[in-house]
Amino acid sequence: MATFKKFEDIQAWNKARGLTRKIYGASNQGHFARDFGLRDQIRRASVSIMSNIAEGYDRNGTGEFIQFLAIAKGSAAEVQSQLYVAFDQTYIDGPEFDELKGLASEAGG
């Protein structure tokens, strides 16, 4: 098992960070930017992935880390579900949906 010196060394955290950057970019555009409920929820969910990985890493032990990773995985699924809403409302197109969903899947991996 890999040993990390800091949470920034964790590949899943870096993938979640990249996802969050892209979610913010996508949700700043067009109608998506004006759908405040969905925009804010998908942003919170993406931030939750990276936050739970970081918090879990800094907890006292493997058991707690695993628990927080499970929460992060759930947040990644939440982002994926919300991406379907964004796609169905034509806030994002097919290629952007596929890219973001793939990144969410990797981050929750």
N, C-alpha and C positions, 0 to 999 in steps of 0.2 A: 504494500500500500504506500502511496506517495506521501511524503511529509512536506507540509507547506510551512513556510516561515511567516507568511502573512496572507490574508484572504485574497489579496490582489494576485497571488500566485495560482489561484484556483481557476482552472480553465472554464468551468461552468459560470463563475462570477464574471469573467471577461466576456463570455458569450452573452450573458444577461445584460451587461453594460452596453454592448453593441446593439442588442435588441432594443433596449430602452432609448438609446440615441435615435434609432430608426423609427420607433413608435412616436417619439416626440416630433420628429420631422414630418411623418405622415399625418399626424393629427393636427399639425399646424396649417394644413392645406384645405382650401375650399370649404365645402359643406361639413367636412369632418371637424374643422376648427370651430364651427358654430353649433355642433351637437355636444353641448357642454357635458351632459351626463355621460355619454359614451366616451368622449375624449378624456375626461377626468378619470373615469373608471379604468380604462385600458392603460393609462399612464400609471395610475396607482398600482395596478397589477404587475406591470413590467418592473417598476421600482421595487415592488415587494420581492420579486425573484432575487435580485442582487442583494437587497437588504437582509433577507433571511439567510442567504448563504454566508454573508459577512457576520451576522449576529451569531449564527450557529457555530461558525468557526471559532469565535471568541468565547464560547461558553465552556463550561467545565466538564469536558469529556465527550467521548465518542457518541454516547447515547443521545445526548442533547443535540449534537451536531446532526446526527441522522434525523432526528425529529424536525429540525429546522430545514433540512434538505427536502424532507417530505412536504413541508409547507411551501417551499420554493417551487417544487414540482407542481403542486396544486395551482399556484399562481400562474405558472407557465400554461397550464391547461385553460385557466381563465382567460389569459391573453388570446389563446387560440380560438376559444369560443367567441370572444368579442370581435376578433378579426372577421369571423363569418358575418356578424352584424354589419361591420363596416363595409364588407364586400357586397352584401345584399342591398345595402343602401347606396351602392355605387360611390362610396367615399374613397375606395381604393380599387384598382383594377386587378385583373387576374395575376399578372406577373408579380405585382407588389404583394398581393395576398399570399402567393406561394412563397415568396422570399421571407416575409415576416413570419408566416406560420412555421416555416422550416427553422428559422432562427429561434422561435419560441420552443420548438420541439428539442432543439439542441441544448438550449439553456436549461430546460427542465429534465433533460436526458437521463 
